Amino acid sequence: MNTKSCGLNVHKDGVFCCILGKNKEEILFQGRFGTLKPELDKLRKTLIENG
């Protein structure tokens, strides 16, 4: 099965996100988001944009 993968590491002051491509070796996105609504909205947008 060739699907993308996303890992989230959730802390009280931030969410770290890594999105891997279909081959699991290509990093499509890697970054950190805050825990307030505007930052979580950015995380949501990033997840949607990367399928």
TORFIMAR-221113 format. One record per atom (N, C-alpha, C): residue in one letter; atom name; residue number from 1; z, x, y. Coordinates in steps of 0.001 Angstrom, whole numbers, always signed. Layout:
% TORFIMAR-221113
+---+----+-----+---------+---------+---------+
| r |  a |   k |       Z |       X |       Y |
+---+----+-----+---------+---------+---------+
| A | CA | NUM |       Z |       X |       Y |
...
+---+----+-----+---------+---------+---------+
//
This chain:
% TORFIMAR-221113
+---+----+-----+---------+---------+---------+
| r |  a |   k |       Z |       X |       Y |
+---+----+-----+---------+---------+---------+
| M |  N |   1 |      +0 |    +850 |   -1173 |
| M | CA |   1 |      +0 |      +0 |      +0 |
| M |  C |   1 |      +0 |    +897 |   +1238 |
| N |  N |   2 |    -922 |    +681 |   +2142 |
| N | CA |   2 |   -1038 |   +1481 |   +3360 |
| N |  C |   2 |    -581 |    +671 |   +4562 |
| T |  N |   3 |    +701 |    +761 |   +4862 |
| T | CA |   3 |   +1234 |     +73 |   +6040 |
| T |  C |   3 |   +1990 |   +1067 |   +6905 |
| K |  N |   4 |   +2165 |    +701 |   +8142 |
| K | CA |   4 |   +2942 |   +1536 |   +9065 |
| K |  C |   4 |   +4427 |   +1356 |   +8771 |
| S |  N |   5 |   +5224 |   +2331 |   +9199 |
| S | CA |   5 |   +6669 |   +2261 |   +9016 |
| S |  C |   5 |   +7356 |   +2487 |  +10354 |
| C |  N |   6 |   +8508 |   +1847 |  +10521 |
| C | CA |   6 |   +9300 |   +2018 |  +11728 |
| C |  C |   6 |  +10749 |   +2226 |  +11329 |
| G |  N |   7 |  +11358 |   +3233 |  +11928 |
| G | CA |   7 |  +12781 |   +3464 |  +11718 |
| G |  C |   7 |  +13517 |   +3324 |  +13032 |
| L |  N |   8 |  +14633 |   +2622 |  +13002 |
| L | CA |   8 |  +15469 |   +2450 |  +14185 |
| L |  C |   8 |  +16859 |   +2988 |  +13877 |
| N |  N |   9 |  +17366 |   +3820 |  +14767 |
| N | CA |   9 |  +18711 |   +4342 |  +14660 |
| N |  C |   9 |  +19481 |   +3772 |  +15845 |
| V |  N |  10 |  +20377 |   +2833 |  +15574 |
| V | CA |  10 |  +21039 |   +2060 |  +16626 |
| V |  C |  10 |  +22443 |   +2616 |  +16885 |
| H |  N |  11 |  +22702 |   +2920 |  +18153 |
| H | CA |  11 |  +24009 |   +3394 |  +18600 |
| H |  C |  11 |  +24498 |   +2469 |  +19704 |
| K |  N |  12 |  +25740 |   +2619 |  +20123 |
| K | CA |  12 |  +26277 |   +1728 |  +21154 |
| K |  C |  12 |  +25608 |   +1919 |  +22511 |
| D |  N |  13 |  +25021 |   +3097 |  +22767 |
| D | CA |  13 |  +24400 |   +3338 |  +24076 |
| D |  C |  13 |  +22906 |   +3620 |  +23994 |
| G |  N |  14 |  +22299 |   +3448 |  +22844 |
| G | CA |  14 |  +20867 |   +3687 |  +22737 |
| G |  C |  14 |  +20302 |   +3347 |  +21376 |
| V |  N |  15 |  +18987 |   +3153 |  +21358 |
| V | CA |  15 |  +18252 |   +2889 |  +20128 |
| V |  C |  15 |  +17141 |   +3919 |  +20038 |
| F |  N |  16 |  +17134 |   +4681 |  +18969 |
| F | CA |  16 |  +16094 |   +5674 |  +18738 |
| F |  C |  16 |  +15064 |   +5061 |  +17798 |
| C |  N |  17 |  +13789 |   +5241 |  +18115 |
| C | CA |  17 |  +12716 |   +4600 |  +17377 |
| C |  C |  17 |  +11668 |   +5629 |  +16964 |
| C |  N |  18 |  +11212 |   +5530 |  +15731 |
| C | CA |  18 |  +10116 |   +6366 |  +15246 |
| C |  C |  18 |   +9162 |   +5473 |  +14468 |
| I |  N |  19 |   +7878 |   +5508 |  +14837 |
| I | CA |  19 |   +6864 |   +4723 |  +14154 |
| I |  C |  19 |   +5881 |   +5690 |  +13500 |
| L |  N |  20 |   +5713 |   +5538 |  +12187 |
| L | CA |  20 |   +4817 |   +6405 |  +11419 |
| L |  C |  20 |   +3536 |   +5658 |  +11087 |
| G |  N |  21 |   +2434 |   +6397 |  +11032 |
| G | CA |  21 |   +1141 |   +5825 |  +10688 |
| G |  C |  21 |   +1030 |   +5504 |   +9209 |
| K |  N |  22 |    -133 |   +5042 |   +8817 |
| K | CA |  22 |    -368 |   +4604 |   +7441 |
| K |  C |  22 |    -151 |   +5697 |   +6410 |
| N |  N |  23 |    -424 |   +6944 |   +6770 |
| N | CA |  23 |    -258 |   +8038 |   +5809 |
| N |  C |  23 |   +1168 |   +8582 |   +5791 |
| K |  N |  24 |   +2059 |   +8022 |   +6581 |
| K | CA |  24 |   +3480 |   +8405 |   +6676 |
| K |  C |  24 |   +3699 |   +9822 |   +7182 |
| E |  N |  25 |   +2650 |  +10517 |   +7606 |
| E | CA |  25 |   +2782 |  +11862 |   +8158 |
| E |  C |  25 |   +2476 |  +11896 |   +9648 |
| E |  N |  26 |   +1727 |  +10928 |  +10126 |
| E | CA |  26 |   +1336 |  +10861 |  +11531 |
| E |  C |  26 |   +2380 |  +10077 |  +12321 |
| I |  N |  27 |   +2969 |  +10713 |  +13339 |
| I | CA |  27 |   +3939 |  +10029 |  +14200 |
| I |  C |  27 |   +3177 |   +9340 |  +15325 |
| L |  N |  28 |   +3224 |   +8003 |  +15334 |
| L | CA |  28 |   +2542 |   +7225 |  +16368 |
| L |  C |  28 |   +3391 |   +7101 |  +17624 |
| F |  N |  29 |   +4702 |   +7036 |  +17443 |
| F | CA |  29 |   +5610 |   +6915 |  +18586 |
| F |  C |  29 |   +6979 |   +7451 |  +18175 |
| Q |  N |  30 |   +7632 |   +8099 |  +19129 |
| Q | CA |  30 |   +8998 |   +8555 |  +18931 |
| Q |  C |  30 |   +9681 |   +8521 |  +20286 |
| G |  N |  31 |  +10807 |   +7833 |  +20382 |
| G | CA |  31 |  +11476 |   +7752 |  +21669 |
| G |  C |  31 |  +12819 |   +7064 |  +21593 |
| R |  N |  32 |  +13471 |   +6991 |  +22755 |
| R | CA |  32 |  +14799 |   +6400 |  +22875 |
| R |  C |  32 |  +14769 |   +5281 |  +23907 |
| F |  N |  33 |  +15510 |   +4228 |  +23629 |
| F | CA |  33 |  +15632 |   +3092 |  +24527 |
| F |  C |  33 |  +17104 |   +2816 |  +24764 |
| G |  N |  34 |  +17424 |   +2283 |  +25920 |
| G | CA |  34 |  +18789 |   +1872 |  +26213 |
| G |  C |  34 |  +19118 |    +574 |  +25498 |
| T |  N |  35 |  +20317 |     +64 |  +25722 |
| T | CA |  35 |  +20742 |   -1144 |  +25022 |
| T |  C |  35 |  +20781 |   -2386 |  +25919 |
| L |  N |  36 |  +20415 |   -2235 |  +27192 |
| L | CA |  36 |  +20363 |   -3397 |  +28073 |
| L |  C |  36 |  +19027 |   -4111 |  +27910 |
| K |  N |  37 |  +18973 |   -5366 |  +28305 |
| K | CA |  37 |  +17797 |   -6209 |  +28067 |
| K |  C |  37 |  +16472 |   -5601 |  +28530 |
| P |  N |  38 |  +16373 |   -5021 |  +29722 |
| P | CA |  38 |  +15079 |   -4452 |  +30120 |
| P |  C |  38 |  +14597 |   -3351 |  +29159 |
| E |  N |  39 |  +15520 |   -2525 |  +28678 |
| E | CA |  39 |  +15147 |   -1462 |  +27742 |
| E |  C |  39 |  +14792 |   -2033 |  +26379 |
| L |  N |  40 |  +15517 |   -3052 |  +25941 |
| L | CA |  40 |  +15193 |   -3683 |  +24662 |
| L |  C |  40 |  +13851 |   -4409 |  +24739 |
| D |  N |  41 |  +13511 |   -4942 |  +25917 |
| D | CA |  41 |  +12185 |   -5541 |  +26111 |
| D |  C |  41 |  +11092 |   -4473 |  +25979 |
| K |  N |  42 |  +11356 |   -3261 |  +26489 |
| K | CA |  42 |  +10395 |   -2153 |  +26336 |
| K |  C |  42 |  +10238 |   -1778 |  +24878 |
| L |  N |  43 |  +11348 |   -1769 |  +24131 |
| L | CA |  43 |  +11290 |   -1487 |  +22696 |
| L |  C |  43 |  +10446 |   -2546 |  +21989 |
| R |  N |  44 |  +10681 |   -3794 |  +22305 |
| R | CA |  44 |   +9907 |   -4896 |  +21703 |
| R |  C |  44 |   +8418 |   -4721 |  +21995 |
| K |  N |  45 |   +8084 |   -4406 |  +23229 |
| K | CA |  45 |   +6680 |   -4218 |  +23617 |
| K |  C |  45 |   +6059 |   -3051 |  +22832 |
| T |  N |  46 |   +6810 |   -1970 |  +22678 |
| T | CA |  46 |   +6332 |    -805 |  +21931 |
| T |  C |  46 |   +6072 |   -1164 |  +20479 |
| L |  N |  47 |   +6981 |   -1927 |  +19877 |
| L | CA |  47 |   +6809 |   -2322 |  +18480 |
| L |  C |  47 |   +5581 |   -3220 |  +18305 |
| I |  N |  48 |   +5397 |   -4145 |  +19210 |
| I | CA |  48 |   +4234 |   -5040 |  +19143 |
| I |  C |  48 |   +2943 |   -4257 |  +19329 |
| E |  N |  49 |   +2912 |   -3355 |  +20301 |
| E | CA |  49 |   +1704 |   -2565 |  +20567 |
| E |  C |  49 |   +1309 |   -1679 |  +19374 |
| N |  N |  50 |   +2285 |   -1277 |  +18585 |
| N | CA |  50 |   +2017 |    -404 |  +17446 |
| N |  C |  50 |   +1913 |   -1155 |  +16125 |
| G |  N |  51 |   +1881 |   -2465 |  +16202 |
| G | CA |  51 |   +1667 |   -3279 |  +15007 |
| G |  C |  51 |   +2780 |   -3214 |  +14010 |
+---+----+-----+---------+---------+---------+
//
